Amino acid sequence: MPAISFQSVSKTFPSPRGTLKALDNVSFDIQEGEFFGLLGPNGAGKTTLISILAGLSRATSGKVLVQGSDVLTDYANARRKLGVVPQELVFDPFFNVREALRIQSGYFGVKNNDAWIDELLDNLGLADKANSNMRQLSGGMKRRVLVAQALVHKPPVIVLDEPTAGVDVELRQTLWQFIAKLNKQGHTVMLTTHYLEEAEALCHRIAMLKQGQVVALAATSDLLKAASSNVLRFKLDAELPPALAAMARVTGRIVQFPAHNALEIEQYLAAVREAGLQAEDIEIRKADLEDVFLDVMSVASAEAREAARNVAHPSDAAAKATEQLAADAAAA
């Protein structure tokens, strides 16, 4: 039985133009004990999917199960199995940290778990803040409390929605060490993050969402193996000409090109020299998850544009299909 099962989940919202489809027939399973990554650009539908999983929003169609419990028809059991760390900082300002964790335990019917609360406080660097009022904590400390609240009832399935957004390096390292420890103990983890190096290091499998649809789903190692090229990376002393920039990923002075072979590398560098530019700190590296992610997103965007063109101009698409059939017949 999967830890989490999304079955043909769709979600629409009313909009000024009619209907906005936030999720479009999303289906995948997360297995017991897996560390699973859900990636996508802003607006892809990640948080909407998590809201449905947590019972905060209702799917327009489809079904979501947590260890076999339907989040709609068996909400209490499904929610008891989940620990959800939301993206937003939500807290009760009237209690100190320990009181907040005890109250959260009570929501799930868990009593006398001060030993576990102490362990959470220690592992998340909150021990010296246990008696501090929530209003007195920094943003990073409040984020740690959210994680502790999600784990206080010892859920078998942990869902982290951008847990390290806007936090310092120390918290990121502390959090991942603790979550990795829980995962090794058998907890299932579902993570959304924009820090792709985190996902690459932590996640066994990854799904990528684009405009509410799953556009990639595979083991992290398989995604990296399927990368079509290495990456040529260098610094420039001026801007690339538009024709070259269209083929590159440019971040400030750093330029990166996909490099399938030595000939392509030489062609890119020759084009840079012909443009009168000086390349510095040249290196060739293996593609990482960020490269794979950008490739997948660009392909998905191109396919969406092509589909839109076919819908907008069905006669053109039909004409092209007819021409292809005629060409195939002539060749035969």
N, C-alpha and C positions, 0 to 999 in steps of 0.2 A: 504494500500500500504506500503510495507517495505521501511525503510529508505535506506537500501542497499540490493541489491540482486545479489548474485553470482550464475550464472546458467551454470553448466557443464564447468567450466573454466579450460582450459589446456594451458600450456606454455612449449614449447620445445626450446632448444638452440643447435646449432651445437657444437660438441665436437670432440676431436681426435679419440674417439672410436665410433663415429657415431652421436647419438642424446642424449642429456641430457634432461630428463623430469623434469622440475622444479615444475610444477603443474599438477596434474592428476585428471581431472574431479571433480573439487572442486565446491560444491553446498551448499549454506546455505543463509538464510536471516537474516538481523538485523532489528528489529522492531523500529518504531518511539519511541524516548525517552529512548531507551535501553542503558545501559552501558555494552558494549560487549568486551570480551577479546579474543585475538587471540594468542595462545601460541604454542611454538614449539622450538626444539633445533636449533642451528645455521645451516643454510642450508636447513631448512624445507620448505622454500618457502614463508615465511611471507612477507618479503619486496618485493618480486616479485609480490605477490597478491596486495599489496598496490600500487605498481608502475602502475599496470594495472588499478586499481580503480582510480588513480589520472590522468590517461591518459598519463603517461610517458613511458609506454610500451604497446604493443598490444598483446592481448591473441592470441595464435595459434588457439584456438577454444573456443566457449562459449560466454557468454554475461554477462555484468555487468551493473546494473542500479542503479542510485542514485535518490531516490524519483521518480521513473518512467522514468528518463532520461537516455538514453543509453550513456555510456561514449565514445563510438566510433562514433555513428551517430548523437548524440546531445551533443557534447563535451562541448560547451559553457555553456549550462544550467546545465549540470551535474557538471561541475567544479565550477560554481558559488555557488552551494549548499554545496560544500566541503571546509573544512579548514584542510589542511594537514601539520603536523609537521614532517619533514623528520628526518631520523636517523643522517645524516651528517650535520655538521655545515656549512651552505651555507649562505654567506652574501656579500653585496656590501660594499667594504672598503671606498668608497668615500663620504658616507653620515653619518649623526648622526642618533641616534635612532628614533627621531620623524620624520625626513625626510624619513627614510626607511619605516616607517609605513604609511606615507601619500602616498608615491609612490606605495606601495603595495595596498592601497585602490584604487588608480587610475587604477590599472590593472583590477579591478572588476567594474569600473565605479562608485565607491562610492565617493561622494564629501562632503565636509563640515562635517566631522565626528570627529572633534577634541575632542568633549566631550567624545566620545567612546574611542578614543585613550588615553585620560587622564585616563579614568577608567581602561583600560588595563595596563597602566604604573603603576598605583597605586596598582592594584591587583597582579601584577607580580613583585613588588619591583623594578621597573625601573624608578620611578619618578625622582630620583636624577641623573639618567644617560640619561635623555631625550635629552640633547644637547651634549652628548659625541659621538665622532666618533666611529664607529663600530670596528675599528682597536684597539682602546684603551680598549676594554672590555675583561674581563676574559672569559674563556670557558663557565662557568656557566651563566654569564650575556648574552652571545651570544645565549645560549640555550633559555633563557627567551624571547629574542627578536624574535626568531623563532616561539615560541608559540604565541606571540602577532601578528606577521605577519599572522599566520594561522587564527587568530580570528578577524582580523581587519575589514573584510566585513560582520561580524555577520552570519557566515554560520550555517545552521540548523544541519549539520552533521560534526563532528569533528573527525579526524583520527590522532592518536598519535603513531608514530613508534619509540619505545624505547626513550620516551621523557626524562627519568630520568637517562639514561646511563651516568655514570661518573660524576654525579653532586652531590652537597652536600645535607645533610639532610634538611637544611633550604629550598632550592629550591624545593625539593621533596614535603615537607609539604605545601609550598605556592602554588605550581602548583596543587596539588590534591584538596586542599580546593577550589580553583577557578574553576577547571573543574567539581568538584562535584556540585558546585553552579549552573554552566551552565546546567548540566544534570538535576538538579531539576527544572530548568526553562523550560525544554522541549527539549534541545539539545540532539541529539543522539551522543554517543561517541563510537569509536572503538579504542581499545588499544592493542598494542603489547608490551610486557615487559618480561624481565628475572627475575624481582623481583616478585616472585609468591605471596608473602604476600600482595603486592599491588593489584594484580588481585583478590585474595581471598576477600579482604576488599571492593573493588570497583565494581567489575563486577557482573551483574545480570546473564549473561550466558557466557559460554566459549566454544570455539572450539579449539581443539588441532590438529596441523599439524605434520605429520611425513613423510619425503621424498615426499612432495608435495601432500599428501592425508590427508583428514580429518579422524582422527582415534578416535575422541571423540567430541561430541557436546551435551551439556546439561546445565541446570541451575547449577550455582555454588553450591547451596545447595544440589542438587541431586548428583553431583559428590562427594561431601564430605560424603553424606549419604551412597553412594555406596562403599566407601572405605572398603576393605575386612577385615581390622584388625586395632587394635591399634598399637602403636609403643613402643617397649622396647628400652630405651636409657640409655647408661652408658659410663663412661670413663674407659680406660684400661691403664695399665702401660707398655704394650708391644704390639707387633703386633699379630693379630689373626692368627691362622693356616689357610692355604689356603682353607681347606674344609669349615671352618666356615665363612671366609671372603667372599666366593662365595655367601653366603646367606644374607649377611649384607650390609648396606651402611656405609662406613667408611670415616670419615673426620678428618684427624689428629688422635687425641686420642679418638674422639667421635665415638661410634659404635651404630648403630640402627638396630634392627631386627623387622620384622612384627610379631605381637603377636596376634593370634586369640583367645587364651584362657589362663587360668592360667597354664595349663599343659605345653603348649609351652614355656611360660615364664620360668618355672622351668627347662625345658629341655635345653634351651639356656644357662641359668646361670650355670647349672651343667656341660655343655660342656666347658664353659669358665673355671670353676674351675678345671676340669680334664686336661685342657691344661696348668695348672700351672699359670693361670693369675688371677689378682685381679681386680674385677669390682668395680668402685667407682661412687658415685652420681647417683645411679640407679633411674630411673623414668619411669612411664608408662603414655603416653599421647595419645590423640586422633589424628588420622591421619589428616594432613593438606593438602592443595592443592599441595604442593611440593611432598608429598608422593603419592598422586593420580597421579600427572603428571609422576613421575618416574615409577609407576606401568603401566600406559597406554603406555609409551614409550617402556618399556621392553617387554610388550605383543606384541606391534606392531612390534618390531624388531624380536621377536621369530616367529611371523606369516610370516614375510617377508622372514626369513631364510628358513622356511618350504616350502613356495611357491617356492623359488629359488631351493631348493632340488628337488621338484616335477617336475619343469621345466627341470632341469639338468638331472634327471633320471626318465623319464616318465614311463619306464618299471617297475621300482621299485614301483612307486605309483600304477600302474595298478595291479601289483602282490599283493600288500597289499589290494587293493580293492576287488580283486578276492577272496583272503583268507577270508576277512570279510564276503563276500556274502556266501561263502561256510559254514562258521561257523554259520551264521544266519539261513541258510537252515537246517543245522543239528539240531540246537536248536529247530526249528519249528517241 
